Amino acid sequence: MRICVLTPHYPTPKDPYNFMFVHRRAKLYDLEHSVKVYSINNNVNLNYEYENINVVLANETNARESIVEFNPDVIFIHAPTSKWQSLGYDIPNLVNKLFDEGYPYAVWIHGQEALIKSIFYPLQKFDRRLPFPADLGRFPLRSLQLASVRKFLSKTQIRGLPIIFVSDWLRDAVSKSLLLKFEHSKTIPNPIDNRIFSYEKKPGKYSTKLLSIRPFKPKYAVEDSIRAVAEVSGVHLDIFGDGPGYQRYLDLINKLDANVKLHRGFLQPEKISSLHTNYGVYLTPSRTDSQGVSMCEAMASGLAVISSDTQGIPEFISHGTTGFLTNSISDLSYYIRYLRDNPDKMQEIGKQASMAIEQISGSNTVLNKDLKIAQHLDAKFDN
């Protein structure tokens, strides 16, 4: 089967985090099928390979011509956005043309492309990089973008084509944001590669060794992790990541004399898996998350996860059984202390978490669901 993946962004060697969740899906499809990724950008035309995936970076016209030449059996679209000002692309417009030419598609919604940010990402009002008047200036364009997504998703439903969300919370949030009811949507999480992230029992002594892999940005609650660890004796936290908050978090660590160390840099999945073997607890509070991929990877590896009771996260953690859900810094400290004092519980939760996440978002589970969609569309629109 020939599968075209259409996305506004895709990883590059210089920007490996960019839409990594789409790349992980493409790599799974590529195991048994012919895959080609198209990233739409009217300012650049470029062909490149990223981890053996063929990627075409092109404007709408060139992308359409190349897609028709590839002649896919199905098109998988991620984040169908319009960026008329900056990058000058309109993915819904391109897809409508391709559908009229006989190419069926399925749509994945990941969050920000379809949500009213001030409601569903409230943190931004505390972390503004632009003054308030500048934010106001963006509202008209943002409203047009959301209207474009709404129109496209509405038309997609009328066409009887699938719309997929990574969590039920995201589906409901997008429904409220766009005032659009999704009656026949599907929920399929981002995949966790079980070939890389597999269960390994952690020694009891690792209950004092905490790991966190997070961008150094406020929405990922790195500050909460630092403050929580500062309140607990006898534990150590290593945080791997990068971002604009590095110096601020480093200053906070020094101020609180917290037993926390920051490590800057991008980690490939294999390196993350290797790190997992040296820790027992994964600390990952969050203010906004429709799934939490790094959290799920840690669960797959058998770490006991402490996260937040917010948005889509509770769909992946059963509190007290496969991890802990918290609502405050004091909650975080409590469960860090609890696992420190109960290493057997750490081991039990890690084992249960690994089995649960394989059923929810293991690579085989996700791949089978995605390919079932592709096969159904191919059969339905086979001329």
NORHUZI-V756558 format. One line per field, one symbol per residue. ss: DSSP state (~ for helix, > for strand, _ for the rest). psi: psi as a letter, one per 40 degrees, with the letter a starting at -180 (. if undefined). A space follows every 50 residues. Layout:
ss: ???
psi: ???
This chain:
ss: _>>>>>>____>__>____~~~~~~~~~~____>>>>>>>_____>>>>> __>>>>>>_~~~~~~~~~~~___>>>>>___>>_____>>~~~~~~~~~~ ____>>>>>__~~~__~~~~_~~~~~_____~~~~~~~~~~~~~~~~~~~ ~~~~~~~~____>>>__~~~~~~~~~~~_______>>____>________ ___~~~~~>>>>>____~~~_~~~~~~~~~_____>>>>>>____~~~~~ ~~~~~~___>>>>>____~~~~~~~~____>>>_________~~~~~~~~ ___>>>>>____~~~___>___>>>>__~~~~~~~~~~~~~_~~~~~~~~ ~~~~~~~~~~~>~~~~~~~~~~~~~~~~~~___
psi: hhhhhhidiiiidegeehfddddddddddedeihhhhhhhheeihhhihh fehhhhhiidddddddddddgidihhhhggihgddcefigdddddddddd eehiiihhhecdeeihdedegeddeefheiiddddddedddddddddddd ddddddddefiihhieiddddddddddefhhhdfiihhiiihheddgihh hhideeeehiihhiigideefdddddddddehieihhhhhaiieeddddd dddddefigihhhiihhiddddddddeeidhhhgiidhhecgdddddddd eeihhhaigibedeeehhhedeahhieiddddddddddddegdddddddd ddddddddddfiddddddddddddddddddeh.
